[in-house]
Amino acid sequence: MSCPLISNLDVVRVTRVDQCGRPVCGEDNGFTFDCLASISLSPDTDEGDDLQYKAANGKVCGFRKGCTTLNSFGVEINFFSVSPEFLEITTGNPVVYGFDGQPIGYDDCSIACKTGFALEFWAEVLGEDVCQAEGTGGAWLYFLLPWVSNGILGDLEIGSEAVTLQMTGNTRTGGGWGVGPYDVMPIDAAGTAGPMLTPVGSNCHKRMFLTNVAPPEPTCAYTPVQGDLCLTS
């Protein structure tokens, strides 16, 4: 597929990561949902300092433009569903449970600066050849932010109109996501689903690629984090 067209945001998955940016394995460390309006990424950069050599007579003998540094991406998630599990994973704040042990709410206590979450989302792709690969049901553009911290819930106004919630955070580098704990791409000519073939670089904030592996089904409940990465950790 040479010129894919991005259609719409489909499914989002968040995964808890530890203080080193590694996926936390276990039953209550993932959450997959689709009740959201948008995700936006805004680069935060440092323009660097220009270097200029100027002679006494005013002549510029040499000049070097400062090198721009990517500090992070500011992440903004606009969503509709008030899910305690999603808010707990993204903010690090505790869940409030009902008498039956089911999540019914959450507390706002602090901002998780040291740990955080990984954010994956899938956008449907349009094109005449999206279903040409044998055994596939379409194509998606897959986005991965392996380490997002400083998750915080934004302004909330409840009135007569529909309520949209906003979550913000910032990406970090140096995490231990590696190839990840999930099957997100074909790993052979037969289209077998598997983890990413190459790990995310230690200085990378984001990865994006085309895949024929369908996104997970939204459940709006905690989902387990497991797989080969968990078996070796």
N, C-alpha and C positions, 0 to 999 in steps of 0.2 A: 504494500500500500504506500504509494509515493506522496499523495497529497490528501491526507485525511482531514475531515472537517469535524470540529468539536461540536457536539450537539448540546447536551445538558448534563449537569451534575447528577449523578445517579445514587451512589452509596458512599457512606463515610464510615471508617473504622478508627477507633482510638485504642491504643495499647499502653498500659502503664510501663514506664521505664524507671530504672533505679538511679542512684546518684552518679553512676558512670554512663548513663544513657543506654543501658542494656535492657532488653525486654524482660519483664518480670513474668515468669511462668506460673501457671496455676489457674484455678477455676474462675476467679473473680477479677481478672486483669485485662479483659477486653470488652469492647462494647461496639455494636454495629447498628446504624440507624440510617434513615433516609428522610426524616421530617426536618428538612432545613432549606433555607432560601439561597444561601450563597457562602462561598469561602473566598476571601481575598488575601493576597500576599503583597506586602509593600517592602521593597528593599531598603535597609538602613545602611548607608554607606558613609565612609570617611574619605573626603576628596584628597587628602594628603597635602604636603607642602611642596610648592614649586621651588625649584633651585635655579637661581640666576647669577651669572658672573658678569658684573658690570664694571667696565674700566672707568678711570677717573675722568676721561674725556666724554663719557656718556655712552660709549659703544658697548653693546651687549656682546660679550665674548662667548658666551655659552648659556644654554637654557635647557632645563629638563622639567617636564610637566610632572607634577606629583602623581603618584600611583594611587588610584582609588581602591579602597579596601571594603569588602562586603562584611559588615559586622553581623548582620542577621536579617531575617525576613520578619516583619511584623505580620502576625496572623490574626485574621478576624473571621469568626464563624457566626453567621446569623441563622438561628434555628427557632423552631416552634415548640418542640416537645420538651417539657420539663421533666427530664429523666434524672433521678438522683444518682444512678450509676454513672452516667456520662459526666455529670458535674463532679462527682467524687474522683474519678480518674483524672480529669483535666485540671482540677483545682487543688487536689490533695486534701480537701476538707471532708469531714466525716458524714456518713449517711445516717439518717434517722430511720429506725425500723419500727414497724407496727407490731402488734401482739403476736402475729403469725410469722414473724421473722422476715417479712417482705419490706423492701425499701419503700418509704412513703415520703421522704423529704431529705434535706441535707442542711448542714450548718455552714455559715460563712465565718471563718476564723482567721485564716492567714493566707498568704500567697506562697505557692510552692516554687522556690527559686532553685533548689538544688536537684530535685528529681524531675518529674514532668511526665510527658506522654509522647508517643509517636502518633502521627496523623497520616492516614492513608485515605485517598478518595479517588473515585472512578468517574470519568466523564464518557458518555457514549460517543462513538465515532460514526460519522456518516460516510458512505462511499459505496460505489457499485461492487467493490471487491471485498467487503468486510466479511462476507460469509463464504468466500472461496476456499479457505483452508478446511480440509476434511475434519469433521467432528466438532467444528466450532459453531457457536450460535451468534456470533457478532464480534465486535472489536471495541476496546475501551482504551482511553488514555489514562494511564495509571500514574498517580502522583504520590510521592512519599516524602514526608518531613520526619526524619528519624528521631528528632529530639526537639520538643517544644516545651519551654518552661514559662514561668510567670503567668500561668493561666488564671484569669480572673473574669468573673461575670460582670458585664457592663450595666449601664443604666436600665432600670426596669420601671415601666409605667403601665399600670393596669387600669383600663377604662372601658369605654363602650366599643372600641375597635379591637381587631385581632392583635394579639401580643406576639412580638418577635423579640427573642432574647439574643444577646450578643456576648460571645466569648472572645477574649483577646489573649495573645501570648507572643512569644518571640522564639525563633529557632536558635539552636546552638549547634556547634560542631564538636568533634571529638568523642562522639558517643560510640556505643558498642552494639549497634543494631546488626552489623554484619550483613548477612544475606537474609536476615529476618526469619521469623518462625512460621511464616505462611507460604502457601503455594499461590504465586501471583503471576507466573509466566510459563510458557511452554519451554521444556528443557530438552526436547528432541523433535525430530521430524514428524513423529506420530502425534504431536500435540500434547504429550503428557505434562500435566501441571506439576510444578515444583517451585522451590524457593528461587530467589534471584541467583543468577549464575556468577555474579561478581559482587563482593561486599561493597557497601557504601564507603567512600573514602573518608578518612579521619578529618579532612578539612572541608567537607561538603555539607551544605544545608538542605539540599533538596535533590530528589531524583524523579525523572519523568520518562516513561516509555510506553509504546503501544503494546497491548497484549490481547490475545484471544481467550485468555482465561477469565471467565465471568467473575464479577465481584461476589462477595458473600451475601447471603440473604440477611436483610435487616431483621433483628429480633427484639430490639428495645429492651434488652436484659443483659446481664453480665454473660460474657462468653469466655470459654477457656482459651488460654494461650499455651500451645503445646507444639510438638514437632521436633525435628532433628536438633534444632538449636537448643531446645530445652533438655534433650537427652544428653547433650555433651557439656552443658553448663553446670 
